[in-house]
């Protein structure tokens, strides 16, 4: 059973400029703040290597032309799974086509024990992955309202809309279809609380400390209050 809502760092933890996003230290920081896991971006470099990078270029070099990820200090998908597969929920976002084989191989070698989803904005990427291995949990990311209905036509278990697209009605519709709803990128405490009240299954944020303080700490306080009420001599018998 996953915590609800699942608290995930966006590209790790992005609040500190001293810790670059989409790096192993950034992922470690998100977990140290108390997140359940993190989202990160995967692109295709030369020789079929799956590297962790959001943008199409890294230090002025097209990611697709990078031969040696190590020399560029770019972590690979294998690096991330090797280090975090036992301790974090992983949202593996695929940015470009052509990565299916490498992604499936990495997951088979380092199965994420705390849960995961392979997500993408690209329906063709998700369709290709499902055709190769239909047991892989997939997620459709969407940032435009007119694309939102497409989740119903895809073999996905996760629906991942930008938070401005989320409504209580959407949450209910996704749940009635037996799907899971994650949302991004939520950096405001009031919005975090509202989305949690609506019943979203996971929230992705740059502000990982704020996210945990706002939602996880509140849940802990509620649990403590409930436990105290049970101990109270004034509690009704049988409680």
Legacy VTK file of the C-alpha trace (Angstrom):
# vtk DataFile Version 3.0
C-alpha trace
ASCII
DATASET POLYDATA
POINTS 239 float
0.000 0.000 0.000
1.321 3.439 -0.970
1.003 6.472 1.307
-1.759 8.827 0.246
-1.047 11.159 -1.240
2.317 9.977 -2.501
4.835 12.814 -2.090
7.354 13.094 -4.908
10.165 15.496 -5.676
10.192 17.077 -9.137
13.526 16.184 -10.747
14.597 15.462 -7.201
14.600 18.529 -4.971
14.846 21.816 -6.865
14.571 24.391 -4.070
18.356 24.625 -3.544
20.320 26.073 -6.462
23.466 24.522 -5.012
22.096 21.037 -5.747
21.500 20.561 -9.501
18.217 18.959 -10.540
18.108 15.447 -12.004
21.255 14.381 -10.174
21.873 11.717 -7.556
22.407 14.357 -4.821
19.111 15.985 -5.792
17.293 12.668 -5.479
18.966 11.999 -2.131
17.902 15.439 -0.912
14.247 14.822 -1.792
14.304 11.596 0.200
16.073 13.246 3.123
13.251 15.807 3.233
10.817 12.920 3.721
9.455 12.422 0.204
8.329 8.932 -0.813
10.273 9.209 -4.057
10.902 11.469 -6.992
10.267 12.132 -10.672
13.133 12.347 -13.153
13.685 12.717 -16.895
15.291 10.224 -19.259
16.756 11.011 -22.682
18.590 8.998 -25.299
22.318 9.585 -25.772
24.664 7.914 -28.245
25.002 4.127 -28.277
21.504 3.732 -26.819
22.490 5.061 -23.408
19.603 6.303 -21.236
20.765 9.455 -19.446
19.034 11.657 -16.883
18.447 15.129 -18.311
15.395 17.336 -18.790
16.489 19.530 -21.678
17.451 18.455 -25.182
20.907 20.004 -24.639
23.339 19.672 -21.758
26.077 22.281 -21.409
25.486 23.334 -24.991
25.770 19.804 -26.383
22.741 17.950 -27.797
22.060 15.037 -25.445
21.538 12.796 -28.471
25.178 13.423 -29.450
26.771 12.627 -26.087
28.973 9.524 -26.237
30.263 9.403 -22.679
27.704 10.322 -20.007
30.241 9.846 -17.217
32.624 12.455 -18.631
29.716 14.926 -18.753
28.659 14.080 -15.172
25.305 12.879 -16.414
23.782 10.020 -14.395
22.293 7.136 -16.323
19.040 5.303 -15.730
21.067 2.331 -14.525
22.796 4.585 -11.969
19.484 5.792 -10.568
17.847 2.374 -10.381
20.937 0.776 -8.912
21.036 3.333 -6.102
17.356 4.007 -5.384
15.322 0.968 -6.464
15.068 -0.314 -2.880
14.208 2.963 -1.159
12.054 5.209 -3.354
8.966 5.345 -5.530
10.242 6.280 -8.996
8.429 8.293 -11.652
10.565 7.597 -14.735
9.627 10.179 -17.368
10.627 9.273 -20.923
11.269 12.421 -22.948
11.986 10.917 -26.378
11.260 7.754 -28.405
13.791 4.969 -28.760
14.351 4.153 -25.095
12.011 1.199 -24.595
14.655 -1.528 -24.678
17.012 0.276 -22.310
14.217 1.150 -19.884
12.866 -2.396 -19.746
16.366 -3.810 -19.286
17.192 -1.421 -16.445
13.917 -2.186 -14.659
14.434 -5.936 -15.027
17.928 -5.680 -13.542
16.931 -3.359 -10.701
13.201 -3.780 -9.991
11.898 -0.813 -7.987
10.716 -2.308 -4.710
8.780 0.761 -3.504
6.736 1.119 -6.691
7.230 3.004 -9.939
5.618 4.358 -13.064
7.107 4.898 -16.514
5.519 8.114 -17.731
5.550 10.268 -20.848
3.786 13.061 -22.695
4.175 10.926 -25.844
1.381 8.384 -26.492
3.546 6.495 -29.010
6.204 5.919 -26.357
3.616 4.478 -23.976
2.063 2.312 -26.697
5.478 0.928 -27.639
6.322 0.072 -24.033
2.972 -1.621 -23.501
3.390 -3.691 -26.683
6.771 -4.929 -25.457
5.804 -5.559 -21.830
2.212 -5.122 -20.743
2.972 -5.522 -17.028
4.891 -2.227 -16.848
2.886 0.489 -15.020
2.556 3.405 -17.432
1.478 6.998 -16.948
0.209 9.628 -19.385
1.441 13.150 -18.622
-0.691 16.003 -19.913
-0.444 19.783 -19.704
-3.206 20.885 -22.098
-6.900 20.488 -21.458
-7.710 19.325 -24.994
-5.262 16.413 -24.606
-6.600 15.328 -21.237
-9.310 12.927 -22.527
-6.697 10.815 -24.353
-5.860 8.938 -21.145
-8.997 6.866 -21.640
-7.631 5.479 -24.933
-4.207 4.474 -23.605
-3.129 1.376 -21.703
-2.031 3.409 -18.685
-2.520 2.918 -14.981
-1.562 6.490 -14.066
-3.036 9.795 -15.232
-0.626 12.690 -14.586
-2.153 16.100 -15.369
-0.635 19.493 -14.637
-2.241 20.631 -11.387
-4.308 23.440 -12.953
-6.219 20.768 -14.902
-7.228 18.823 -11.803
-10.783 19.070 -10.505
-12.717 16.951 -8.013
-14.685 15.595 -10.969
-11.512 14.489 -12.749
-10.222 12.754 -9.623
-13.509 10.894 -9.307
-13.536 9.942 -13.003
-9.978 8.608 -12.874
-10.699 6.615 -9.717
-13.916 5.188 -11.146
-11.830 3.944 -14.084
-9.533 2.229 -11.551
-6.597 4.493 -12.412
-4.218 6.481 -10.217
-3.898 10.272 -10.428
-0.612 12.070 -9.816
-0.289 15.806 -10.395
2.532 18.311 -10.929
4.201 20.748 -10.211
2.583 21.927 -6.976
4.654 24.456 -5.035
1.986 26.225 -2.975
0.937 24.860 0.425
-2.685 25.886 0.008
-2.899 24.092 -3.339
-1.216 21.025 -1.864
-3.839 20.825 0.874
-6.710 21.359 -1.559
-5.530 18.623 -3.925
-5.067 16.245 -1.003
-8.623 17.010 0.108
-9.859 16.165 -3.391
-8.214 12.743 -3.090
-5.338 12.886 -5.562
-3.041 9.896 -5.205
0.238 11.761 -5.512
1.700 15.260 -5.662
4.946 16.196 -7.421
6.705 19.343 -6.188
9.915 21.349 -6.480
9.447 22.418 -2.861
10.014 19.060 -1.234
10.439 20.311 2.327
7.235 22.325 2.074
5.402 19.373 0.554
6.315 17.050 3.399
5.738 19.671 6.076
2.322 20.537 4.643
0.940 17.040 4.076
2.934 14.363 5.841
3.406 16.307 9.068
-0.309 17.116 9.123
-1.172 13.431 8.725
1.191 12.554 11.581
-0.443 15.162 13.808
-3.880 13.719 13.041
-2.673 10.228 13.878
-1.245 11.448 17.177
-4.489 13.195 18.056
-6.463 10.052 17.241
-4.175 7.925 19.381
-4.497 10.382 22.262
-8.285 10.320 22.050
-8.250 6.517 22.290
-6.125 6.695 25.455
-8.339 9.333 27.028
-10.431 8.051 29.990
-13.289 10.166 28.686
-13.465 8.193 25.460
-16.640 6.129 25.012
-16.213 2.445 25.819
-15.457 0.247 22.852
-13.538 2.971 20.971
LINES 1 240
239 0 1 2 3 4 5 6 7 8 9 10 11 12 13 14 15 16 17 18 19 20 21 22 23 24 25 26 27 28 29 30 31 32 33 34 35 36 37 38 39 40 41 42 43 44 45 46 47 48 49 50 51 52 53 54 55 56 57 58 59 60 61 62 63 64 65 66 67 68 69 70 71 72 73 74 75 76 77 78 79 80 81 82 83 84 85 86 87 88 89 90 91 92 93 94 95 96 97 98 99 100 101 102 103 104 105 106 107 108 109 110 111 112 113 114 115 116 117 118 119 120 121 122 123 124 125 126 127 128 129 130 131 132 133 134 135 136 137 138 139 140 141 142 143 144 145 146 147 148 149 150 151 152 153 154 155 156 157 158 159 160 161 162 163 164 165 166 167 168 169 170 171 172 173 174 175 176 177 178 179 180 181 182 183 184 185 186 187 188 189 190 191 192 193 194 195 196 197 198 199 200 201 202 203 204 205 206 207 208 209 210 211 212 213 214 215 216 217 218 219 220 221 222 223 224 225 226 227 228 229 230 231 232 233 234 235 236 237 238
